[in-house]
Each structure stands twice: as C-alpha cells, then as structure tokens.
Amino acid sequence: MKIDEIEWLESAGNYVNLHKQGRIYPLRGTLNDTIARLSDKGFSRVHRSFAVNLAAIDNIQYQPSGDGKITLKAGNTLNLSRRYKDDLKIKLS
C-alpha cells in the first residue's frame, strides 16, 4: 500500500486503522507513533482518535465552540478537535 493512498488514520486500542478507499487495514501500534512517522508525508493529527492525509481533505467547517468537522474527498467526515486546529491550519498554509 502506498502511503499517499491512505485517507485517514483511526486509533483502535493497540492498533491504528488505516482507511483507504473504503477498506480498513489494521496496523499494530499507537496513533502517536504512527503519526510521528507520517507527519512529514502529509498527515496531521486532528483529534485524539484521528489523523488525516492533508491531500484527502475536501473542506473544513468550524463550529463556534472551536471544534470542527473535516469532510474528506471520499465523503467521510472526521471530528476536528480545537486542540489540534491551529497545527492543522499551519500545515495547510
């Protein structure tokens, strides 16, 4: 699997689920470790349970609370935590 084909990552206990074209590929490890290896490849943490491939983002909607919703080109929606919002804005600019 090519790294740039991964759309988003999801924490699942001792595993990280790699999401690609509607399929899920489990990888043993933590989301922190996985995102540390992939951050220079265009991935960013957006929530305590999610990271996203920046190239897969279609749009971002911010809510008054500071949180937000990320819609991917494939149609999936991920939560954006206000804790990770500023880092995501920097990576997108």
PDB file of N, CA, C and O in Angstrom:
ATOM      1  N   MET A   1       0.850  -1.182   0.000  1.00  0.00           N
ATOM      2  CA  MET A   1       0.000   0.000   0.000  1.00  0.00           C
ATOM      3  C   MET A   1       0.890   1.237   0.000  1.00  0.00           C
ATOM      4  O   MET A   1       1.864   1.315   0.749  1.00  0.00           O
ATOM      5  N   LYS A   2       0.549   2.190  -0.837  1.00  0.00           N
ATOM      6  CA  LYS A   2       1.285   3.447  -0.883  1.00  0.00           C
ATOM      7  C   LYS A   2       0.769   4.370   0.215  1.00  0.00           C
ATOM      8  O   LYS A   2      -0.435   4.452   0.458  1.00  0.00           O
ATOM      9  N   ILE A   3       1.683   5.053   0.867  1.00  0.00           N
ATOM     10  CA  ILE A   3       1.311   5.931   1.975  1.00  0.00           C
ATOM     11  C   ILE A   3       0.349   7.022   1.518  1.00  0.00           C
ATOM     12  O   ILE A   3      -0.578   7.367   2.250  1.00  0.00           O
ATOM     13  N   ASP A   4       0.553   7.569   0.325  1.00  0.00           N
ATOM     14  CA  ASP A   4      -0.311   8.663  -0.130  1.00  0.00           C
ATOM     15  C   ASP A   4      -1.723   8.204  -0.483  1.00  0.00           C
ATOM     16  O   ASP A   4      -2.591   9.039  -0.738  1.00  0.00           O
ATOM     17  N   GLU A   5      -1.971   6.887  -0.505  1.00  0.00           N
ATOM     18  CA  GLU A   5      -3.320   6.368  -0.751  1.00  0.00           C
ATOM     19  C   GLU A   5      -4.138   6.273   0.529  1.00  0.00           C
ATOM     20  O   GLU A   5      -5.356   6.109   0.471  1.00  0.00           O
ATOM     21  N   ILE A   6      -3.487   6.375   1.682  1.00  0.00           N
ATOM     22  CA  ILE A   6      -4.192   6.332   2.968  1.00  0.00           C
ATOM     23  C   ILE A   6      -4.919   7.661   3.151  1.00  0.00           C
ATOM     24  O   ILE A   6      -4.314   8.728   3.045  1.00  0.00           O
ATOM     25  N   GLU A   7      -6.219   7.588   3.428  1.00  0.00           N
ATOM     26  CA  GLU A   7      -7.015   8.800   3.566  1.00  0.00           C
ATOM     27  C   GLU A   7      -7.003   9.328   4.998  1.00  0.00           C
ATOM     28  O   GLU A   7      -6.857  10.528   5.233  1.00  0.00           O
ATOM     29  N   TRP A   8      -7.159   8.411   5.946  1.00  0.00           N
ATOM     30  CA  TRP A   8      -7.162   8.820   7.352  1.00  0.00           C
ATOM     31  C   TRP A   8      -6.794   7.659   8.254  1.00  0.00           C
ATOM     32  O   TRP A   8      -6.850   6.497   7.852  1.00  0.00           O
ATOM     33  N   LEU A   9      -6.413   7.993   9.491  1.00  0.00           N
ATOM     34  CA  LEU A   9      -5.994   7.025  10.489  1.00  0.00           C
ATOM     35  C   LEU A   9      -6.922   7.120  11.687  1.00  0.00           C
ATOM     36  O   LEU A   9      -7.375   8.204  12.055  1.00  0.00           O
ATOM     37  N   GLU A  10      -7.202   5.965  12.294  1.00  0.00           N
ATOM     38  CA  GLU A  10      -8.100   5.933  13.439  1.00  0.00           C
ATOM     39  C   GLU A  10      -7.485   5.078  14.538  1.00  0.00           C
ATOM     40  O   GLU A  10      -7.076   3.942  14.295  1.00  0.00           O
ATOM     41  N   SER A  11      -7.422   5.618  15.727  1.00  0.00           N
ATOM     42  CA  SER A  11      -6.917   4.882  16.874  1.00  0.00           C
ATOM     43  C   SER A  11      -7.932   3.810  17.282  1.00  0.00           C
ATOM     44  O   SER A  11      -9.132   4.074  17.355  1.00  0.00           O
ATOM     45  N   ALA A  12      -7.431   2.593  17.547  1.00  0.00           N
ATOM     46  CA  ALA A  12      -8.308   1.489  17.968  1.00  0.00           C
ATOM     47  C   ALA A  12      -7.556   0.620  18.968  1.00  0.00           C
ATOM     48  O   ALA A  12      -7.112  -0.481  18.642  1.00  0.00           O
ATOM     49  N   GLY A  13      -7.421   1.124  20.178  1.00  0.00           N
ATOM     50  CA  GLY A  13      -6.709   0.372  21.215  1.00  0.00           C
ATOM     51  C   GLY A  13      -5.226   0.264  20.892  1.00  0.00           C
ATOM     52  O   GLY A  13      -4.547   1.280  20.741  1.00  0.00           O
ATOM     53  N   ASN A  14      -4.721  -0.963  20.786  1.00  0.00           N
ATOM     54  CA  ASN A  14      -3.315  -1.191  20.458  1.00  0.00           C
ATOM     55  C   ASN A  14      -3.061  -1.182  18.955  1.00  0.00           C
ATOM     56  O   ASN A  14      -1.975  -1.545  18.503  1.00  0.00           O
ATOM     57  N   TYR A  15      -4.045  -0.774  18.195  1.00  0.00           N
ATOM     58  CA  TYR A  15      -3.925  -0.757  16.736  1.00  0.00           C
ATOM     59  C   TYR A  15      -4.274   0.623  16.201  1.00  0.00           C
ATOM     60  O   TYR A  15      -4.922   1.431  16.866  1.00  0.00           O
ATOM     61  N   VAL A  16      -3.822   0.865  14.980  1.00  0.00           N
ATOM     62  CA  VAL A  16      -4.228   2.040  14.219  1.00  0.00           C
ATOM     63  C   VAL A  16      -4.857   1.506  12.944  1.00  0.00           C
ATOM     64  O   VAL A  16      -4.235   0.738  12.210  1.00  0.00           O
ATOM     65  N   ASN A  17      -6.085   1.914  12.683  1.00  0.00           N
ATOM     66  CA  ASN A  17      -6.756   1.502  11.460  1.00  0.00           C
ATOM     67  C   ASN A  17      -6.431   2.499  10.357  1.00  0.00           C
ATOM     68  O   ASN A  17      -6.688   3.697  10.481  1.00  0.00           O
ATOM     69  N   LEU A  18      -5.858   1.974   9.270  1.00  0.00           N
ATOM     70  CA  LEU A  18      -5.549   2.798   8.105  1.00  0.00           C
ATOM     71  C   LEU A  18      -6.735   2.695   7.154  1.00  0.00           C
ATOM     72  O   LEU A  18      -7.105   1.594   6.746  1.00  0.00           O
ATOM     73  N   HIS A  19      -7.328   3.816   6.800  1.00  0.00           N
ATOM     74  CA  HIS A  19      -8.503   3.822   5.934  1.00  0.00           C
ATOM     75  C   HIS A  19      -8.092   4.223   4.520  1.00  0.00           C
ATOM     76  O   HIS A  19      -7.490   5.275   4.302  1.00  0.00           O
ATOM     77  N   LYS A  20      -8.434   3.356   3.568  1.00  0.00           N
ATOM     78  CA  LYS A  20      -8.094   3.597   2.158  1.00  0.00           C
ATOM     79  C   LYS A  20      -9.236   3.090   1.292  1.00  0.00           C
ATOM     80  O   LYS A  20      -9.549   1.900   1.318  1.00  0.00           O
ATOM     81  N   GLN A  21      -9.854   3.965   0.534  1.00  0.00           N
ATOM     82  CA  GLN A  21     -10.905   3.626  -0.423  1.00  0.00           C
ATOM     83  C   GLN A  21     -11.960   2.687   0.168  1.00  0.00           C
ATOM     84  O   GLN A  21     -12.327   1.686  -0.448  1.00  0.00           O
ATOM     85  N   GLY A  22     -12.439   3.019   1.363  1.00  0.00           N
ATOM     86  CA  GLY A  22     -13.498   2.248   1.997  1.00  0.00           C
ATOM     87  C   GLY A  22     -13.044   0.983   2.690  1.00  0.00           C
ATOM     88  O   GLY A  22     -13.865   0.282   3.281  1.00  0.00           O
ATOM     89  N   ARG A  23     -11.766   0.669   2.635  1.00  0.00           N
ATOM     90  CA  ARG A  23     -11.236  -0.528   3.296  1.00  0.00           C
ATOM     91  C   ARG A  23     -10.428  -0.109   4.510  1.00  0.00           C
ATOM     92  O   ARG A  23      -9.897   0.999   4.572  1.00  0.00           O
ATOM     93  N   ILE A  24     -10.346  -1.022   5.479  1.00  0.00           N
ATOM     94  CA  ILE A  24      -9.615  -0.758   6.718  1.00  0.00           C
ATOM     95  C   ILE A  24      -8.478  -1.755   6.838  1.00  0.00           C
ATOM     96  O   ILE A  24      -8.665  -2.964   6.703  1.00  0.00           O
ATOM     97  N   TYR A  25      -7.289  -1.214   7.096  1.00  0.00           N
ATOM     98  CA  TYR A  25      -6.096  -2.041   7.272  1.00  0.00           C
ATOM     99  C   TYR A  25      -5.547  -1.790   8.675  1.00  0.00           C
ATOM    100  O   TYR A  25      -5.023  -0.709   8.941  1.00  0.00           O
ATOM    101  N   PRO A  26      -5.659  -2.781   9.590  1.00  0.00           N
ATOM    102  CA  PRO A  26      -5.149  -2.582  10.948  1.00  0.00           C
ATOM    103  C   PRO A  26      -3.626  -2.678  10.990  1.00  0.00           C
ATOM    104  O   PRO A  26      -3.019  -3.512  10.319  1.00  0.00           O
ATOM    105  N   LEU A  27      -3.033  -1.809  11.789  1.00  0.00           N
ATOM    106  CA  LEU A  27      -1.594  -1.770  11.974  1.00  0.00           C
ATOM    107  C   LEU A  27      -1.335  -1.747  13.472  1.00  0.00           C
ATOM    108  O   LEU A  27      -1.869  -0.891  14.178  1.00  0.00           O
ATOM    109  N   ARG A  28      -0.529  -2.668  13.964  1.00  0.00           N
ATOM    110  CA  ARG A  28      -0.250  -2.696  15.401  1.00  0.00           C
ATOM    111  C   ARG A  28       0.630  -1.509  15.765  1.00  0.00           C
ATOM    112  O   ARG A  28       1.673  -1.286  15.150  1.00  0.00           O
ATOM    113  N   GLY A  29       0.209  -0.760  16.757  1.00  0.00           N
ATOM    114  CA  GLY A  29       0.944   0.412  17.209  1.00  0.00           C
ATOM    115  C   GLY A  29      -0.011   1.488  17.689  1.00  0.00           C
ATOM    116  O   GLY A  29      -1.229   1.317  17.665  1.00  0.00           O
ATOM    117  N   THR A  30       0.560   2.590  18.121  1.00  0.00           N
ATOM    118  CA  THR A  30      -0.262   3.691  18.616  1.00  0.00           C
ATOM    119  C   THR A  30      -0.390   4.774  17.546  1.00  0.00           C
ATOM    120  O   THR A  30       0.422   4.862  16.625  1.00  0.00           O
ATOM    121  N   LEU A  31      -1.412   5.581  17.689  1.00  0.00           N
ATOM    122  CA  LEU A  31      -1.605   6.686  16.755  1.00  0.00           C
ATOM    123  C   LEU A  31      -0.452   7.687  16.883  1.00  0.00           C
ATOM    124  O   LEU A  31      -0.004   8.246  15.882  1.00  0.00           O
ATOM    125  N   ASN A  32       0.028   7.913  18.107  1.00  0.00           N
ATOM    126  CA  ASN A  32       1.157   8.830  18.300  1.00  0.00           C
ATOM    127  C   ASN A  32       2.384   8.381  17.523  1.00  0.00           C
ATOM    128  O   ASN A  32       3.002   9.184  16.823  1.00  0.00           O
ATOM    129  N   ASP A  33       2.741   7.109  17.637  1.00  0.00           N
ATOM    130  CA  ASP A  33       3.916   6.592  16.935  1.00  0.00           C
ATOM    131  C   ASP A  33       3.722   6.646  15.419  1.00  0.00           C
ATOM    132  O   ASP A  33       4.635   7.013  14.680  1.00  0.00           O
ATOM    133  N   THR A  34       2.537   6.280  14.973  1.00  0.00           N
ATOM    134  CA  THR A  34       2.259   6.250  13.532  1.00  0.00           C
ATOM    135  C   THR A  34       2.297   7.651  12.937  1.00  0.00           C
ATOM    136  O   THR A  34       2.872   7.857  11.868  1.00  0.00           O
ATOM    137  N   ILE A  35       1.692   8.609  13.619  1.00  0.00           N
ATOM    138  CA  ILE A  35       1.681   9.970  13.081  1.00  0.00           C
ATOM    139  C   ILE A  35       3.081  10.581  13.140  1.00  0.00           C
ATOM    140  O   ILE A  35       3.414  11.423  12.305  1.00  0.00           O
ATOM    141  N   ALA A  36       3.895  10.182  14.095  1.00  0.00           N
ATOM    142  CA  ALA A  36       5.280  10.669  14.152  1.00  0.00           C
ATOM    143  C   ALA A  36       6.047  10.223  12.905  1.00  0.00           C
ATOM    144  O   ALA A  36       6.886  10.962  12.390  1.00  0.00           O
ATOM    145  N   ARG A  37       5.760   9.020  12.427  1.00  0.00           N
ATOM    146  CA  ARG A  37       6.426   8.514  11.226  1.00  0.00           C
ATOM    147  C   ARG A  37       5.849   9.109   9.950  1.00  0.00           C
ATOM    148  O   ARG A  37       6.543   9.177   8.936  1.00  0.00           O
ATOM    149  N   LEU A  38       4.576   9.547   9.982  1.00  0.00           N
ATOM    150  CA  LEU A  38       3.909  10.001   8.761  1.00  0.00           C
ATOM    151  C   LEU A  38       3.724  11.515   8.663  1.00  0.00           C
ATOM    152  O   LEU A  38       3.264  12.005   7.632  1.00  0.00           O
ATOM    153  N   SER A  39       4.064  12.256   9.692  1.00  0.00           N
ATOM    154  CA  SER A  39       3.789  13.701   9.670  1.00  0.00           C
ATOM    155  C   SER A  39       4.531  14.411   8.543  1.00  0.00           C
ATOM    156  O   SER A  39       4.024  15.394   8.002  1.00  0.00           O
ATOM    157  N   ASP A  40       5.722  13.934   8.176  1.00  0.00           N
ATOM    158  CA  ASP A  40       6.453  14.560   7.070  1.00  0.00           C
ATOM    159  C   ASP A  40       5.963  14.069   5.707  1.00  0.00           C
ATOM    160  O   ASP A  40       6.468  14.502   4.671  1.00  0.00           O
ATOM    161  N   LYS A  41       4.986  13.173   5.707  1.00  0.00           N
ATOM    162  CA  LYS A  41       4.414  12.636   4.470  1.00  0.00           C
ATOM    163  C   LYS A  41       3.023  13.226   4.207  1.00  0.00           C
ATOM    164  O   LYS A  41       2.279  12.701   3.379  1.00  0.00           O
ATOM    165  N   GLY A  42       2.668  14.311   4.905  1.00  0.00           N
ATOM    166  CA  GLY A  42       1.405  14.994   4.647  1.00  0.00           C
ATOM    167  C   GLY A  42       0.253  14.591   5.543  1.00  0.00           C
ATOM    168  O   GLY A  42      -0.906  14.792   5.182  1.00  0.00           O
ATOM    169  N   PHE A  43       0.546  14.025   6.704  1.00  0.00           N
ATOM    170  CA  PHE A  43      -0.502  13.640   7.649  1.00  0.00           C
ATOM    171  C   PHE A  43      -0.472  14.569   8.854  1.00  0.00           C
ATOM    172  O   PHE A  43       0.587  15.056   9.248  1.00  0.00           O
ATOM    173  N   SER A  44      -1.639  14.808   9.433  1.00  0.00           N
ATOM    174  CA  SER A  44      -1.743  15.669  10.597  1.00  0.00           C
ATOM    175  C   SER A  44      -2.763  15.105  11.572  1.00  0.00           C
ATOM    176  O   SER A  44      -3.816  14.613  11.166  1.00  0.00           O
ATOM    177  N   ARG A  45      -2.453  15.175  12.839  1.00  0.00           N
ATOM    178  CA  ARG A  45      -3.387  14.759  13.881  1.00  0.00           C
ATOM    179  C   ARG A  45      -4.483  15.805  13.966  1.00  0.00           C
ATOM    180  O   ARG A  45      -4.195  17.001  13.972  1.00  0.00           O
ATOM    181  N   VAL A  46      -5.752  15.368  14.033  1.00  0.00           N
ATOM    182  CA  VAL A  46      -6.868  16.315  14.077  1.00  0.00           C
ATOM    183  C   VAL A  46      -7.786  16.085  15.282  1.00  0.00           C
ATOM    184  O   VAL A  46      -8.695  16.873  15.543  1.00  0.00           O
ATOM    185  N   HIS A  47      -7.534  14.993  16.008  1.00  0.00           N
ATOM    186  CA  HIS A  47      -8.384  14.604  17.127  1.00  0.00           C
ATOM    187  C   HIS A  47      -7.606  13.571  17.918  1.00  0.00           C
ATOM    188  O   HIS A  47      -6.650  12.999  17.393  1.00  0.00           O
ATOM    189  N   ARG A  48      -7.979  13.314  19.150  1.00  0.00           N
ATOM    190  CA  ARG A  48      -7.224  12.303  19.906  1.00  0.00           C
ATOM    191  C   ARG A  48      -7.346  10.920  19.290  1.00  0.00           C
ATOM    192  O   ARG A  48      -6.516  10.051  19.558  1.00  0.00           O
ATOM    193  N   SER A  49      -8.354  10.704  18.477  1.00  0.00           N
ATOM    194  CA  SER A  49      -8.559   9.399  17.845  1.00  0.00           C
ATOM    195  C   SER A  49      -8.303   9.385  16.342  1.00  0.00           C
ATOM    196  O   SER A  49      -8.336   8.317  15.730  1.00  0.00           O
ATOM    197  N   PHE A  50      -8.048  10.548  15.729  1.00  0.00           N
ATOM    198  CA  PHE A  50      -7.936  10.607  14.272  1.00  0.00           C
ATOM    199  C   PHE A  50      -6.736  11.415  13.795  1.00  0.00           C
ATOM    200  O   PHE A  50      -6.303  12.366  14.445  1.00  0.00           O
ATOM    201  N   ALA A  51      -6.210  11.008  12.641  1.00  0.00           N
ATOM    202  CA  ALA A  51      -5.237  11.793  11.881  1.00  0.00           C
ATOM    203  C   ALA A  51      -5.696  11.714  10.428  1.00  0.00           C
ATOM    204  O   ALA A  51      -6.382  10.771  10.035  1.00  0.00           O
ATOM    205  N   VAL A  52      -5.314  12.703   9.643  1.00  0.00           N
ATOM    206  CA  VAL A  52      -5.817  12.775   8.277  1.00  0.00           C
ATOM    207  C   VAL A  52      -4.682  13.063   7.296  1.00  0.00           C
ATOM    208  O   VAL A  52      -3.708  13.743   7.620  1.00  0.00           O
ATOM    209  N   ASN A  53      -4.839  12.524   6.090  1.00  0.00           N
ATOM    210  CA  ASN A  53      -3.952  12.860   4.985  1.00  0.00           C
ATOM    211  C   ASN A  53      -4.434  14.209   4.462  1.00  0.00           C
ATOM    212  O   ASN A  53      -5.579  14.330   4.027  1.00  0.00           O
ATOM    213  N   LEU A  54      -3.578  15.216   4.498  1.00  0.00           N
ATOM    214  CA  LEU A  54      -3.990  16.566   4.098  1.00  0.00           C
ATOM    215  C   LEU A  54      -4.497  16.606   2.660  1.00  0.00           C
ATOM    216  O   LEU A  54      -5.369  17.411   2.335  1.00  0.00           O
ATOM    217  N   ALA A  55      -3.969  15.761   1.812  1.00  0.00           N
ATOM    218  CA  ALA A  55      -4.396  15.732   0.407  1.00  0.00           C
ATOM    219  C   ALA A  55      -5.797  15.159   0.240  1.00  0.00           C
ATOM    220  O   ALA A  55      -6.408  15.330  -0.815  1.00  0.00           O
ATOM    221  N   ALA A  56      -6.317  14.482   1.259  1.00  0.00           N
ATOM    222  CA  ALA A  56      -7.639  13.858   1.170  1.00  0.00           C
ATOM    223  C   ALA A  56      -8.759  14.775   1.657  1.00  0.00           C
ATOM    224  O   ALA A  56      -9.933  14.419   1.557  1.00  0.00           O
ATOM    225  N   ILE A  57      -8.410  15.952   2.182  1.00  0.00           N
ATOM    226  CA  ILE A  57      -9.415  16.873   2.738  1.00  0.00           C
ATOM    227  C   ILE A  57     -10.146  17.611   1.612  1.00  0.00           C
ATOM    228  O   ILE A  57      -9.525  18.178   0.713  1.00  0.00           O
ATOM    229  N   ASP A  58     -11.477  17.586   1.686  1.00  0.00           N
ATOM    230  CA  ASP A  58     -12.304  18.351   0.750  1.00  0.00           C
ATOM    231  C   ASP A  58     -12.623  19.713   1.339  1.00  0.00           C
ATOM    232  O   ASP A  58     -12.400  20.737   0.694  1.00  0.00           O
ATOM    233  N   ASN A  59     -13.152  19.735   2.585  1.00  0.00           N
ATOM    234  CA  ASN A  59     -13.423  21.009   3.243  1.00  0.00           C
ATOM    235  C   ASN A  59     -13.444  20.841   4.753  1.00  0.00           C
ATOM    236  O   ASN A  59     -13.529  19.732   5.279  1.00  0.00           O
ATOM    237  N   ILE A  60     -13.362  21.985   5.433  1.00  0.00           N
ATOM    238  CA  ILE A  60     -13.372  22.017   6.900  1.00  0.00           C
ATOM    239  C   ILE A  60     -14.412  23.028   7.328  1.00  0.00           C
ATOM    240  O   ILE A  60     -14.441  24.152   6.826  1.00  0.00           O
ATOM    241  N   GLN A  61     -15.267  22.631   8.256  1.00  0.00           N
ATOM    242  CA  GLN A  61     -16.273  23.534   8.800  1.00  0.00           C
ATOM    243  C   GLN A  61     -15.974  23.723  10.281  1.00  0.00           C
ATOM    244  O   GLN A  61     -15.891  22.751  11.032  1.00  0.00           O
ATOM    245  N   TYR A  62     -15.811  24.979  10.701  1.00  0.00           N
ATOM    246  CA  TYR A  62     -15.528  25.275  12.097  1.00  0.00           C
ATOM    247  C   TYR A  62     -16.821  25.610  12.821  1.00  0.00           C
ATOM    248  O   TYR A  62     -17.726  26.224  12.256  1.00  0.00           O
ATOM    249  N   GLN A  63     -16.894  25.199  14.070  1.00  0.00           N
ATOM    250  CA  GLN A  63     -18.066  25.473  14.889  1.00  0.00           C
ATOM    251  C   GLN A  63     -17.726  26.571  15.889  1.00  0.00           C
ATOM    252  O   GLN A  63     -16.549  26.783  16.184  1.00  0.00           O
ATOM    253  N   PRO A  64     -18.717  27.270  16.416  1.00  0.00           N
ATOM    254  CA  PRO A  64     -18.451  28.343  17.385  1.00  0.00           C
ATOM    255  C   PRO A  64     -17.668  27.866  18.615  1.00  0.00           C
ATOM    256  O   PRO A  64     -16.962  28.659  19.237  1.00  0.00           O
ATOM    257  N   SER A  65     -17.783  26.603  18.964  1.00  0.00           N
ATOM    258  CA  SER A  65     -17.073  26.066  20.131  1.00  0.00           C
ATOM    259  C   SER A  65     -15.570  25.973  19.904  1.00  0.00           C
ATOM    260  O   SER A  65     -14.807  25.809  20.856  1.00  0.00           O
ATOM    261  N   GLY A  66     -15.137  26.077  18.639  1.00  0.00           N
ATOM    262  CA  GLY A  66     -13.723  25.924  18.309  1.00  0.00           C
ATOM    263  C   GLY A  66     -13.423  24.583  17.670  1.00  0.00           C
ATOM    264  O   GLY A  66     -12.400  24.425  17.004  1.00  0.00           O
ATOM    265  N   ASP A  67     -14.303  23.620  17.866  1.00  0.00           N
ATOM    266  CA  ASP A  67     -14.156  22.321  17.217  1.00  0.00           C
ATOM    267  C   ASP A  67     -14.591  22.447  15.758  1.00  0.00           C
ATOM    268  O   ASP A  67     -14.990  23.524  15.316  1.00  0.00           O
ATOM    269  N   GLY A  68     -14.514  21.356  15.022  1.00  0.00           N
ATOM    270  CA  GLY A  68     -14.935  21.415  13.635  1.00  0.00           C
ATOM    271  C   GLY A  68     -15.193  20.046  13.048  1.00  0.00           C
ATOM    272  O   GLY A  68     -15.069  19.025  13.724  1.00  0.00           O
ATOM    273  N   LYS A  69     -15.551  20.045  11.786  1.00  0.00           N
ATOM    274  CA  LYS A  69     -15.790  18.818  11.026  1.00  0.00           C
ATOM    275  C   LYS A  69     -14.962  18.886   9.756  1.00  0.00           C
ATOM    276  O   LYS A  69     -14.948  19.898   9.055  1.00  0.00           O
ATOM    277  N   ILE A  70     -14.267  17.783   9.474  1.00  0.00           N
ATOM    278  CA  ILE A  70     -13.468  17.677   8.259  1.00  0.00           C
ATOM    279  C   ILE A  70     -14.182  16.719   7.329  1.00  0.00           C
ATOM    280  O   ILE A  70     -14.457  15.579   7.704  1.00  0.00           O
ATOM    281  N   THR A  71     -14.485  17.161   6.128  1.00  0.00           N
ATOM    282  CA  THR A  71     -15.080  16.286   5.123  1.00  0.00           C
ATOM    283  C   THR A  71     -13.987  15.894   4.138  1.00  0.00           C
ATOM    284  O   THR A  71     -13.293  16.749   3.589  1.00  0.00           O
ATOM    285  N   LEU A  72     -13.845  14.593   3.924  1.00  0.00           N
ATOM    286  CA  LEU A  72     -12.845  14.091   3.004  1.00  0.00           C
ATOM    287  C   LEU A  72     -13.419  13.974   1.604  1.00  0.00           C
ATOM    288  O   LEU A  72     -14.637  13.921   1.431  1.00  0.00           O
ATOM    289  N   LYS A  73     -12.558  13.933   0.614  1.00  0.00           N
ATOM    290  CA  LYS A  73     -12.992  13.809  -0.780  1.00  0.00           C
ATOM    291  C   LYS A  73     -13.786  12.530  -0.999  1.00  0.00           C
ATOM    292  O   LYS A  73     -14.651  12.475  -1.873  1.00  0.00           O
ATOM    293  N   ALA A  74     -13.495  11.496  -0.202  1.00  0.00           N
ATOM    294  CA  ALA A  74     -14.207  10.224  -0.317  1.00  0.00           C
ATOM    295  C   ALA A  74     -15.583  10.275   0.346  1.00  0.00           C
ATOM    296  O   ALA A  74     -16.365   9.334   0.217  1.00  0.00           O
ATOM    297  N   GLY A  75     -15.889  11.383   1.065  1.00  0.00           N
ATOM    298  CA  GLY A  75     -17.201  11.535   1.676  1.00  0.00           C
ATOM    299  C   GLY A  75     -17.228  11.303   3.177  1.00  0.00           C
ATOM    300  O   GLY A  75     -18.228  11.628   3.817  1.00  0.00           O
ATOM    301  N   ASN A  76     -16.183  10.761   3.758  1.00  0.00           N
ATOM    302  CA  ASN A  76     -16.143  10.537   5.198  1.00  0.00           C
ATOM    303  C   ASN A  76     -16.044  11.871   5.928  1.00  0.00           C
ATOM    304  O   ASN A  76     -15.510  12.845   5.397  1.00  0.00           O
ATOM    305  N   THR A  77     -16.566  11.903   7.154  1.00  0.00           N
ATOM    306  CA  THR A  77     -16.481  13.096   7.995  1.00  0.00           C
ATOM    307  C   THR A  77     -15.748  12.742   9.277  1.00  0.00           C
ATOM    308  O   THR A  77     -16.069  11.751   9.933  1.00  0.00           O
ATOM    309  N   LEU A  78     -14.761  13.558   9.631  1.00  0.00           N
ATOM    310  CA  LEU A  78     -13.992  13.355  10.852  1.00  0.00           C
ATOM    311  C   LEU A  78     -14.160  14.560  11.764  1.00  0.00           C
ATOM    312  O   LEU A  78     -14.350  15.684  11.299  1.00  0.00           O
ATOM    313  N   ASN A  79     -14.088  14.313  13.065  1.00  0.00           N
ATOM    314  CA  ASN A  79     -14.133  15.409  14.022  1.00  0.00           C
ATOM    315  C   ASN A  79     -12.778  16.096  14.075  1.00  0.00           C
ATOM    316  O   ASN A  79     -11.736  15.444  14.003  1.00  0.00           O
ATOM    317  N   LEU A  80     -12.803  17.410  14.200  1.00  0.00           N
ATOM    318  CA  LEU A  80     -11.608  18.209  14.382  1.00  0.00           C
ATOM    319  C   LEU A  80     -11.669  18.814  15.777  1.00  0.00           C
ATOM    320  O   LEU A  80     -12.580  19.583  16.084  1.00  0.00           O
ATOM    321  N   SER A  81     -10.716  18.473  16.611  1.00  0.00           N
ATOM    322  CA  SER A  81     -10.668  18.986  17.965  1.00  0.00           C
ATOM    323  C   SER A  81      -9.995  20.348  17.979  1.00  0.00           C
ATOM    324  O   SER A  81      -9.038  20.577  17.239  1.00  0.00           O
ATOM    325  N   ARG A  82     -10.488  21.253  18.815  1.00  0.00           N
ATOM    326  CA  ARG A  82      -9.884  22.592  18.894  1.00  0.00           C
ATOM    327  C   ARG A  82      -8.424  22.510  19.330  1.00  0.00           C
ATOM    328  O   ARG A  82      -7.644  23.418  19.045  1.00  0.00           O
ATOM    329  N   ARG A  83      -8.050  21.441  20.015  1.00  0.00           N
ATOM    330  CA  ARG A  83      -6.665  21.254  20.464  1.00  0.00           C
ATOM    331  C   ARG A  83      -5.698  21.130  19.274  1.00  0.00           C
ATOM    332  O   ARG A  83      -4.549  21.562  19.368  1.00  0.00           O
ATOM    333  N   TYR A  84      -6.150  20.549  18.171  1.00  0.00           N
ATOM    334  CA  TYR A  84      -5.292  20.306  17.011  1.00  0.00           C
ATOM    335  C   TYR A  84      -5.552  21.282  15.858  1.00  0.00           C
ATOM    336  O   TYR A  84      -4.886  21.205  14.825  1.00  0.00           O
ATOM    337  N   LYS A  85      -6.509  22.192  16.023  1.00  0.00           N
ATOM    338  CA  LYS A  85      -6.938  23.086  14.944  1.00  0.00           C
ATOM    339  C   LYS A  85      -5.810  23.998  14.454  1.00  0.00           C
ATOM    340  O   LYS A  85      -5.617  24.146  13.247  1.00  0.00           O
ATOM    341  N   ASP A  86      -5.078  24.599  15.365  1.00  0.00           N
ATOM    342  CA  ASP A  86      -4.025  25.545  14.961  1.00  0.00           C
ATOM    343  C   ASP A  86      -2.913  24.842  14.206  1.00  0.00           C
ATOM    344  O   ASP A  86      -2.405  25.379  13.221  1.00  0.00           O
ATOM    345  N   ASP A  87      -2.523  23.649  14.647  1.00  0.00           N
ATOM    346  CA  ASP A  87      -1.479  22.885  13.966  1.00  0.00           C
ATOM    347  C   ASP A  87      -1.930  22.513  12.544  1.00  0.00           C
ATOM    348  O   ASP A  87      -1.140  22.557  11.601  1.00  0.00           O
ATOM    349  N   LEU A  88      -3.200  22.149  12.409  1.00  0.00           N
ATOM    350  CA  LEU A  88      -3.735  21.806  11.084  1.00  0.00           C
ATOM    351  C   LEU A  88      -3.710  23.033  10.172  1.00  0.00           C
ATOM    352  O   LEU A  88      -3.335  22.918   9.005  1.00  0.00           O
ATOM    353  N   LYS A  89      -4.097  24.192  10.677  1.00  0.00           N
ATOM    354  CA  LYS A  89      -4.089  25.418   9.862  1.00  0.00           C
ATOM    355  C   LYS A  89      -2.678  25.731   9.364  1.00  0.00           C
ATOM    356  O   LYS A  89      -2.499  26.145   8.219  1.00  0.00           O
ATOM    357  N   ILE A  90      -1.684  25.532  10.222  1.00  0.00           N
ATOM    358  CA  ILE A  90      -0.292  25.792   9.836  1.00  0.00           C
ATOM    359  C   ILE A  90       0.133  24.834   8.722  1.00  0.00           C
ATOM    360  O   ILE A  90       0.764  25.246   7.748  1.00  0.00           O
ATOM    361  N   LYS A  91      -0.215  23.566   8.871  1.00  0.00           N
ATOM    362  CA  LYS A  91       0.182  22.572   7.862  1.00  0.00           C
ATOM    363  C   LYS A  91      -0.522  22.787   6.522  1.00  0.00           C
ATOM    364  O   LYS A  91       0.022  22.446   5.472  1.00  0.00           O
ATOM    365  N   LEU A  92      -1.727  23.351   6.556  1.00  0.00           N
ATOM    366  CA  LEU A  92      -2.479  23.582   5.318  1.00  0.00           C
ATOM    367  C   LEU A  92      -2.043  24.857   4.599  1.00  0.00           C
ATOM    368  O   LEU A  92      -2.324  25.023   3.412  1.00  0.00           O
ATOM    369  N   SER A  93      -1.371  25.744   5.296  1.00  0.00           N
ATOM    370  CA  SER A  93      -0.982  27.017   4.656  1.00  0.00           C
ATOM    371  C   SER A  93       0.343  26.914   3.920  1.00  0.00           C
ATOM    372  O   SER A  93       0.801  27.896   3.335  1.00  0.00           O
TER     373      SER A  93
END
